[in-house]
Amino acid sequence: MINWHWMRGISFVGCVICVLLGPYAIAQEQPQADKAVSHQTNSKIPTTEEVEAAFWAVFKPGPDAYRAICEKPKSREYADLCQQWKAAEAAKESARWAFPQFIVSIVGIFGLLWTIFYTHRTYNLAATTSQAELRAYISMKPTDLINLGGEDFLQIKFDARNHGQTPAFAVNHKFGISILEVDAVKNGAPIALVKSLDDEVAIYPNSEINTWFNADFKITTEMAREIKSGKSRIYIAGLTSYRDAFDREHVTQFSASAGADFFANYRDQKIPCNWQYQRNHNSAT
């Protein structure tokens, strides 16, 4: 059975001990509290910017948080914050598409330049093809050989014909006539183009004009003998220049040779002869 007198005695002793130890505990804690207060007093008070920076470092809202704020802004500050967020998002989106747009622009510029170049090239090709089909083409064909006999000169007649569909203008000739050995010509002996015939005439489409080329030497008996034997031939070579309807200059090269017999028997008449054409005859630009 519990003795209540002992219980009351023990309770009394505990109260006495608490009363006696209370001041001592307070005395022991007071220096620590003073140190904490002193430390807090000496610490730097953070600014508003530092507090906001610390807050945003911990609280980093994403787009969803901003969208929630912008749906129903609670104050004017929230509305301003929403506008700033929208501007930042627009700038970010613009920056995101800036480089792809730059690449697309570069590709578009190259495509435009290629289109211009290709169109210009196609136009030039079509114009060149059209001009090539319509321009004048002159050919030179020897027809007659006339020996004026004795001390006179040799004449060679050519027909200059325009095979094109437009006129040829300013038709002129530069030529040379020589009596050369056949073997020498085969070995590459040149025919000097020493004379000019500046007619400045025009030849219309599918038309021809007669052109006479005069030799600058006389046919001697020895020359006639060599021509008759076939050892030598009468060679004529030349260049016929003209301008087409598109004001472009062209040149036709001609080169032919003739063998004949009995020059003296055909004074002032056509001499029967056989014409041969060189490889570059009627080559044209």
Secondary structure, DSSP 8 states (H G I E B T S, - for coil): ---HHHHHHHHHHHHHHHHHHHHHHHHHHHHHHHHHHHHHHHS----HHHHHHHHHHH----HHHHHHHHHS-SSHHHHHHHHHHHHHHHHHHHHHHHHHHHHHHHHHHHHHHHHHHHHHHHHHHHHHHHHHHHS--EEEEEEEEEE--TTSEEEEEEEEEE-SSS-EEEEEEEEEEEEEEHHHHHTT------EEEEEEEEE-TTEEEEEEEEEEEE--HHHHHHHHHTSEEEEEEEEEEEE-TTS-EEEEEEEEEEEE--GGGGBTSB--EEEEE-TTTTEE-
